[in-house]
Amino acid sequence: MTSLLIALLFAAAGTGADRPGQTVGQMALTPPMGWNSWNKFACNINEQIIRETADAMVANGMKAAGYQYVNIDDCWQGERDGQGFIRPDPKKFPSGVKALADYVHAKGLKLGIYSDAGAKTCGGHAGSRGHEYQDAQTYAQWNVDYLKYDWCNCGDLRPDGAYATMRDALQATGRPVVFSICEWGNSKPWEWGGKIGNLWRTTGDIHACFDCKVDHGTWFSWGVMQILDLQKGLRRYAGPGHWNDPDMLEVGNGMSIPEDRAHFSMWAMLAAPLIAGNDLRRIPPEVAAILLNRDVIAVDQDKLGIQGFAHSVNEGMEIWFKPLDGGAWAMCVLNRSARPQKVQFEWKKELVVDDLHKREARFEKVTYAVRDLWTKKSLGTTKETLNAEVASHDVLMVRLEKI
Ligand code: GLA
C-alpha cells in the first residue's frame, strides 16, 4: 500500500508542474494558431457562429495552412447549477459545449474556451475563482483543448499563484490543454509564465488600428505599432512551449491591406501566436491571402522558436531579423512612417548578430539567396546590395537561405 502511494506520488510529480512551459504533455512547441471570437464578435457569439467558423477554416484553406484552434472567448457562460457546475448560456449555446467540441473535432480542429481567475469575467459572467478544479473537470468532460484565462476582478490575488492553481487543476484532469495566460503583462508574466502556461499576454488589448491608443476610461487598448514597441526586452522569455503573446490578430478588421500585411508579418517575426480575430465566414480574398501566406506562417512556426529582434531603427524604418532552422534567416523591413521610403541594405557591411542565441549571419563569408515572401519573387543574393522601396505602413519581408 505504502509503495503504491509513493509510486502514485511520483507519477503525480512527473505530470508537469516542475516542467517549464507545459501543462500536460508537450504542447505548443510552435506558437498556437487558430481563431478567437473576441476581436470581431465580442459578446455577440453563439454556437452557430462557432460551427460556421470551423466550417470556414476547413473550406478556405486555413486548417491546411496550420490554423488549429477554434476559441470561444468571453460571454459563452450561463449560470452555475445547484452544485456549482458552470453551464453554457442556454440561448447562445443550446446544444452545449461538448456537442460543439465534437463538431469541431470531427473537422480535425480543436476547441478552446475562456474563463477568468476572478469571480467574474471581464464581461461580467461567472469566473472560476473558487471553482478552479470543478471548472477544469467540466472543460475536460467537454473535451476542451485550450483555455484562455483572464484577469478581471481579481482584487489583490497573486497572479502567479492564481494561474498556478488553474494549471494544477488542468493537469489533474489528465487532458492536454493549452493554457493561455491573459494577465495583460501587468506583473511581468514572462518572468513566471513559462512554468505555468504555454503563452502569456504581454500587453493590454489590441485595437484594429496601425498606430493609435484608445482611452476606455479605466484602461487603454493599443494599436499594432504600440504593441510592437511594448515587446522590447521580452524575446529571451519565448521558446517552444512558452510564448510571448502580443494579442490576437486584427487582420481583416478594418486596417488597410498594407497595414494588415505589416501586422501579420511582424507577428510572425515575433514568433507570436497567430490567432485570427476576423469573421472567417466572410473573408475578402486579399485578407485571405494574408492569413494564408505559408511562407510567412513558416517564419512564425519555425521549429527553433526564436523570437526576432530589431537590427536597426531609423526614421520610421525598422529592420528586423529572426534566426530560422538550418541557418536560414527571415528579414522584415517595416515602414512605420506616412511616406514611402527607400531601403538600401549592403549585406556585407552589416553585422547581424543574435547575442542571446549565439547566432550571426556572416554575409562576407556566406552567400544567401533572397526571396520576397509577399511577391514570391527572387531578389537575388546577398552578394548584391538590396535596393527596394517600402510603401507607407507596409513591409518588405524576405527569407535568406544559404547557397
Ligand atoms: C479582456 C481580454 C480580452 C477579452 C476580454 C473579454 O479584455 O484581454 O482579450 O478576452 O477580456 O471580456
Residues whose N, C-alpha, C, O or C-beta is under 5 A from the ligand:
A	BS01	GLA	W38 D73 D74 C122 G123 D205
